[in-house]
Each structure stands twice: as structure tokens, then as C-alpha cells.
């Protein structure tokens, strides 16, 4: 019987030894603007988009079709746009969509007399049933088009929620909201959700 107790003790010791915490991930440095819109060939994001028309929701997919250094072609349906990562931020079709410094109040000029502003840097934000960490809220207004867009970007993920609003020619307010359904990092199965 004592041999059985010793064996049980060894099993218990082995289980306790296996239950130790995994090694901690190395600390990450401070977030940079480019961390909020990661891109490489094969990455894709899918969004549920509430069109604001008759309660319809449609699926939109963005995918990185081609990469050339820090320049990327991103496709959504038949539309293709050029993105570029620079040390100071991320550009879409030559216009910054997010840039340094990452703090509330940072702002810059946009095409057509518009203005882009970082409204907040949040510890987290819930979109649907998913909680995202390290989130930056960016607001873009354009007096010419009368379109206002607010986008929330999560570190290492990209855009997690986008709300666009405008006033129609007859005075009605139109609101379109896209929420991230899922994404894939292409070469990292753990990054897919």
C-alpha cells in the first residue's frame, strides 16, 4: 500500500508541476500608430454593416491583396485602395487615417478641407461579444461632403467599429455602422478569430 501512496504522491507532484503558470510574454513597447492597422499579404477583415436603409445588414470583407514593402493594396469587393505604413502613421490613398502622436486631441488636415482627430485612447472597448484591448478612436469630418466618420482601431487588429453619418439632401440623417465580425492574420492561426 505504501508503494501505491508514493506513486499517487508522485502523480500529484507531477500535476502540480504541470500547473505552473506559462512564461510571461515579453513586455511590449509603447503602441505606435502603425500597430493599430497591421497589414501583410493575405490578411482579411469581415464586417457586419448596418446600411441605415430599411434595417438591412450586409457583409463587407477587406483583404490585403498585394504587399510591396510598406505599401499595400487592399480590396473590398471590386474596389481597391492603396495603403502605406510610415513611421508617423498609416495612409489610405495618400491621406493619414491614423497618425502619431497617439493621444487625445492630436489632429491633422484631411482632403477636401476635412479634419481628422484622435478623440480618445482607451484601455478597452467591447464590440459585439468581443472585448478589444488598447483602442484608439479617430474622428473624421468633412464640411464639403458633410460626412462624419468615427473609427475605433484595436492594437494588432485594425478597425473594429466604424460609424459614418451624414444628412441627406432632404434633411434626413443617414447612419451606417460596421462592426468587426472576424479577421485573419494570414500566417498566424492564433490571430484568426
DOVEXVEX-83392 format. One record per residue (C-alpha): residue number from 1; x, y, z. Coordinates in pm, 1 decimal. Layout:
BEGIN
pos = NUM, u = X, v = Y, w = Z;
...
END
This chain:
BEGIN
pos = 1, u = 0.0, v = 0.0, w = 0.0;
pos = 2, u = 286.2, v = 240.7, w = 71.2;
pos = 3, u = 412.2, v = 196.0, w = -288.5;
pos = 4, u = 67.4, v = 298.2, w = -411.8;
pos = 5, u = 71.4, v = 609.2, w = -187.9;
pos = 6, u = 419.4, v = 702.0, w = -312.2;
pos = 7, u = 304.5, v = 662.5, w = -673.4;
pos = 8, u = -3.4, v = 876.3, w = -602.2;
pos = 9, u = 221.1, v = 1138.4, w = -439.3;
pos = 10, u = 446.2, v = 1144.6, w = -747.9;
pos = 11, u = 144.2, v = 1185.6, w = -975.7;
pos = 12, u = 14.7, v = 1471.3, w = -756.2;
pos = 13, u = 359.5, v = 1634.3, w = -761.4;
pos = 14, u = 373.1, v = 1599.5, w = -1140.7;
pos = 15, u = 27.2, v = 1755.6, w = -1176.4;
pos = 16, u = 124.3, v = 2048.2, w = -952.0;
pos = 17, u = 446.4, v = 2088.7, w = -1150.7;
pos = 18, u = 247.9, v = 2099.8, w = -1475.1;
pos = 19, u = 4.2, v = 2353.8, w = -1333.0;
pos = 20, u = 262.3, v = 2630.9, w = -1307.9;
pos = 21, u = 190.9, v = 2949.2, w = -1497.2;
pos = 22, u = 320.7, v = 2971.6, w = -1853.2;
pos = 23, u = 615.9, v = 3203.5, w = -1904.7;
pos = 24, u = 510.1, v = 3566.9, w = -1930.0;
pos = 25, u = 512.5, v = 3726.0, w = -2272.7;
pos = 26, u = 790.8, v = 3977.8, w = -2317.9;
pos = 27, u = 674.5, v = 4331.0, w = -2242.4;
pos = 28, u = 564.3, v = 4527.6, w = -2546.2;
pos = 29, u = 683.1, v = 4877.5, w = -2602.1;
pos = 30, u = 453.6, v = 5175.0, w = -2627.1;
pos = 31, u = 195.6, v = 5149.8, w = -2903.8;
pos = 32, u = 265.6, v = 5322.9, w = -3231.7;
pos = 33, u = 6.0, v = 5432.7, w = -3487.5;
pos = 34, u = 106.9, v = 5153.0, w = -3728.8;
pos = 35, u = 25.1, v = 4895.5, w = -3457.2;
pos = 36, u = -344.6, v = 4983.7, w = -3495.6;
pos = 37, u = -367.1, v = 4887.8, w = -3862.3;
pos = 38, u = -145.1, v = 4583.2, w = -3912.4;
pos = 39, u = -106.1, v = 4471.0, w = -4271.8;
pos = 40, u = 59.9, v = 4192.1, w = -4463.8;
pos = 41, u = -37.7, v = 3991.6, w = -4770.4;
pos = 42, u = -329.2, v = 3757.9, w = -4701.0;
pos = 43, u = -476.2, v = 3946.5, w = -4404.4;
pos = 44, u = -852.8, v = 3992.5, w = -4412.3;
pos = 45, u = -1126.6, v = 4151.0, w = -4201.2;
pos = 46, u = -1501.4, v = 4088.2, w = -4226.0;
pos = 47, u = -1761.9, v = 4338.4, w = -4106.7;
pos = 48, u = -2135.4, v = 4333.2, w = -4046.4;
pos = 49, u = -2257.2, v = 4663.1, w = -4189.1;
pos = 50, u = -2591.7, v = 4815.7, w = -4094.1;
pos = 51, u = -2674.1, v = 5019.0, w = -4404.7;
pos = 52, u = -2918.6, v = 5257.1, w = -4243.3;
pos = 53, u = -3168.5, v = 5173.6, w = -4516.9;
pos = 54, u = -3461.5, v = 4957.8, w = -4416.7;
pos = 55, u = -3271.2, v = 4787.1, w = -4135.8;
pos = 56, u = -3054.4, v = 4588.8, w = -4380.8;
pos = 57, u = -2721.2, v = 4442.1, w = -4272.4;
pos = 58, u = -2463.1, v = 4332.0, w = -4527.2;
pos = 59, u = -2128.3, v = 4155.9, w = -4503.6;
pos = 60, u = -1821.1, v = 4354.3, w = -4612.7;
pos = 61, u = -1477.1, v = 4199.7, w = -4648.8;
pos = 62, u = -1144.0, v = 4379.2, w = -4671.9;
pos = 63, u = -836.7, v = 4181.0, w = -4774.8;
pos = 64, u = -475.4, v = 4269.4, w = -4834.9;
pos = 65, u = -433.6, v = 4165.5, w = -5194.8;
pos = 66, u = -73.4, v = 4269.2, w = -5250.4;
pos = 67, u = 217.9, v = 4390.3, w = -5039.5;
pos = 68, u = 526.3, v = 4575.3, w = -5159.4;
pos = 69, u = 743.4, v = 4671.2, w = -4865.0;
pos = 70, u = 532.4, v = 4909.4, w = -4657.9;
pos = 71, u = 275.6, v = 4967.1, w = -4936.0;
pos = 72, u = -36.0, v = 4750.9, w = -4963.0;
pos = 73, u = -331.2, v = 4711.3, w = -5197.4;
pos = 74, u = -649.2, v = 4640.9, w = -5000.6;
pos = 75, u = -957.3, v = 4510.5, w = -5179.4;
pos = 76, u = -1321.5, v = 4544.8, w = -5079.0;
pos = 77, u = -1549.0, v = 4393.8, w = -5343.5;
pos = 78, u = -1435.5, v = 4540.3, w = -5674.8;
pos = 79, u = -1276.9, v = 4846.3, w = -5509.8;
pos = 80, u = -901.9, v = 4857.5, w = -5448.6;
pos = 81, u = -724.2, v = 5114.6, w = -5232.5;
pos = 82, u = -357.3, v = 5177.3, w = -5164.4;
pos = 83, u = -242.0, v = 5186.5, w = -4803.3;
pos = 84, u = 103.0, v = 5277.3, w = -4681.2;
pos = 85, u = 267.3, v = 5236.1, w = -4341.6;
pos = 86, u = 510.6, v = 5509.4, w = -4241.2;
pos = 87, u = 685.7, v = 5575.5, w = -3909.1;
pos = 88, u = 433.1, v = 5851.0, w = -3832.1;
pos = 89, u = 120.0, v = 5654.7, w = -3924.6;
pos = 90, u = -94.7, v = 5479.4, w = -4185.0;
pos = 91, u = -214.6, v = 5639.3, w = -4508.6;
pos = 92, u = -506.5, v = 5536.1, w = -4730.5;
pos = 93, u = -493.4, v = 5678.8, w = -5082.0;
pos = 94, u = -233.0, v = 5932.8, w = -4964.9;
pos = 95, u = -428.7, v = 6056.2, w = -4660.2;
pos = 96, u = -345.1, v = 5968.4, w = -4299.0;
pos = 97, u = -617.5, v = 5764.6, w = -4130.8;
pos = 98, u = -422.8, v = 5730.0, w = -3804.1;
pos = 99, u = -100.8, v = 5901.3, w = -3703.3;
pos = 100, u = 136.6, v = 5999.4, w = -3426.2;
pos = 101, u = 128.3, v = 6110.1, w = -3153.6;
pos = 102, u = -132.7, v = 5868.5, w = -3018.7;
pos = 103, u = -312.5, v = 6090.1, w = -2770.5;
pos = 104, u = -649.8, v = 6257.7, w = -2746.0;
pos = 105, u = -651.3, v = 6591.6, w = -2925.1;
pos = 106, u = -396.0, v = 6505.4, w = -3193.8;
pos = 107, u = -541.6, v = 6633.4, w = -3522.6;
pos = 108, u = -445.7, v = 6688.4, w = -3884.8;
pos = 109, u = -586.7, v = 6819.1, w = -4211.5;
pos = 110, u = -775.3, v = 6583.7, w = -4443.0;
pos = 111, u = -851.9, v = 6609.5, w = -4813.2;
pos = 112, u = -1128.3, v = 6846.4, w = -4917.9;
pos = 113, u = -1089.7, v = 7074.8, w = -4616.7;
pos = 114, u = -1168.1, v = 6795.1, w = -4373.8;
pos = 115, u = -1020.6, v = 6738.0, w = -4031.0;
pos = 116, u = -913.6, v = 6418.6, w = -3855.3;
pos = 117, u = -873.9, v = 6397.4, w = -3477.6;
pos = 118, u = -781.7, v = 6131.7, w = -3226.3;
pos = 119, u = -1067.4, v = 6161.4, w = -2978.9;
pos = 120, u = -958.4, v = 5904.2, w = -2724.1;
pos = 121, u = -710.3, v = 5633.5, w = -2638.9;
pos = 122, u = -897.8, v = 5368.0, w = -2441.1;
pos = 123, u = -779.0, v = 5067.1, w = -2243.2;
pos = 124, u = -1054.2, v = 4853.5, w = -2398.4;
pos = 125, u = -1376.9, v = 4855.7, w = -2599.8;
pos = 126, u = -1648.5, v = 4595.1, w = -2642.9;
pos = 127, u = -1778.9, v = 4536.9, w = -2994.7;
pos = 128, u = -2048.6, v = 4270.3, w = -3009.3;
pos = 129, u = -1937.5, v = 3989.0, w = -2782.2;
pos = 130, u = -1565.6, v = 4064.8, w = -2819.5;
pos = 131, u = -1358.3, v = 4277.9, w = -2582.6;
pos = 132, u = -1062.1, v = 4451.7, w = -2751.0;
pos = 133, u = -761.4, v = 4594.1, w = -2567.5;
pos = 134, u = -575.3, v = 4915.7, w = -2646.8;
pos = 135, u = -820.0, v = 5105.2, w = -2865.5;
pos = 136, u = -785.4, v = 5441.5, w = -3041.4;
pos = 137, u = -1091.8, v = 5642.8, w = -3151.1;
pos = 138, u = -1039.5, v = 5855.7, w = -3463.6;
pos = 139, u = -1299.5, v = 6106.0, w = -3591.3;
pos = 140, u = -1300.4, v = 6249.7, w = -3945.6;
pos = 141, u = -1523.5, v = 6535.1, w = -4055.5;
pos = 142, u = -1562.1, v = 6682.9, w = -4399.9;
pos = 143, u = -1764.8, v = 7002.1, w = -4444.0;
pos = 144, u = -1768.5, v = 6957.0, w = -4821.6;
pos = 145, u = -1918.3, v = 6605.4, w = -4822.3;
pos = 146, u = -2099.6, v = 6657.5, w = -4490.0;
pos = 147, u = -1988.7, v = 6309.2, w = -4384.9;
pos = 148, u = -1856.6, v = 6239.3, w = -4036.7;
pos = 149, u = -1683.9, v = 5911.3, w = -3964.3;
pos = 150, u = -1568.4, v = 5769.4, w = -3633.1;
pos = 151, u = -1341.8, v = 5464.5, w = -3640.3;
pos = 152, u = -1216.3, v = 5260.9, w = -3346.8;
pos = 153, u = -886.1, v = 5078.0, w = -3405.9;
pos = 154, u = -759.2, v = 4799.9, w = -3178.5;
pos = 155, u = -387.6, v = 4731.9, w = -3144.9;
pos = 156, u = -270.9, v = 4437.7, w = -3359.5;
pos = 157, u = -622.3, v = 4401.1, w = -3509.7;
pos = 158, u = -720.4, v = 4708.7, w = -3713.0;
pos = 159, u = -1059.5, v = 4879.2, w = -3741.7;
pos = 160, u = -1309.9, v = 4713.7, w = -3506.3;
pos = 161, u = -1601.0, v = 4954.9, w = -3546.8;
pos = 162, u = -1683.1, v = 5231.8, w = -3795.2;
pos = 163, u = -1977.1, v = 5471.4, w = -3779.6;
pos = 164, u = -2046.2, v = 5707.1, w = -4069.5;
pos = 165, u = -2314.9, v = 5974.2, w = -4055.7;
pos = 166, u = -2446.0, v = 6236.6, w = -4295.5;
pos = 167, u = -2752.0, v = 6449.3, w = -4357.7;
pos = 168, u = -2939.0, v = 6373.5, w = -4679.9;
pos = 169, u = -3040.6, v = 6639.9, w = -4928.9;
pos = 170, u = -3393.7, v = 6632.9, w = -4780.1;
pos = 171, u = -3269.8, v = 6675.0, w = -4424.6;
pos = 172, u = -3286.8, v = 6316.0, w = -4301.2;
pos = 173, u = -2996.2, v = 6173.1, w = -4104.3;
pos = 174, u = -2831.6, v = 5862.2, w = -4252.4;
pos = 175, u = -2615.1, v = 5640.0, w = -4031.7;
pos = 176, u = -2404.1, v = 5341.6, w = -4140.9;
pos = 177, u = -2235.2, v = 5121.7, w = -3879.7;
pos = 178, u = -1981.2, v = 4845.4, w = -3942.2;
pos = 179, u = -1864.9, v = 4610.1, w = -3668.3;
pos = 180, u = -1583.4, v = 4360.8, w = -3696.2;
pos = 181, u = -1713.0, v = 4005.9, w = -3735.2;
pos = 182, u = -1370.1, v = 3842.6, w = -3759.9;
pos = 183, u = -1022.1, v = 3868.7, w = -3904.0;
pos = 184, u = -726.9, v = 3657.5, w = -4005.7;
pos = 185, u = -360.3, v = 3746.3, w = -3997.8;
pos = 186, u = -283.5, v = 3500.3, w = -4282.1;
pos = 187, u = 33.1, v = 3345.2, w = -4140.9;
pos = 188, u = -71.6, v = 3327.6, w = -3776.4;
pos = 189, u = -353.3, v = 3083.8, w = -3696.5;
pos = 190, u = -368.4, v = 3218.1, w = -3339.5;
pos = 191, u = -453.9, v = 3562.8, w = -3476.3;
pos = 192, u = -763.9, v = 3438.2, w = -3650.4;
pos = 193, u = -1094.5, v = 3464.7, w = -3478.0;
END
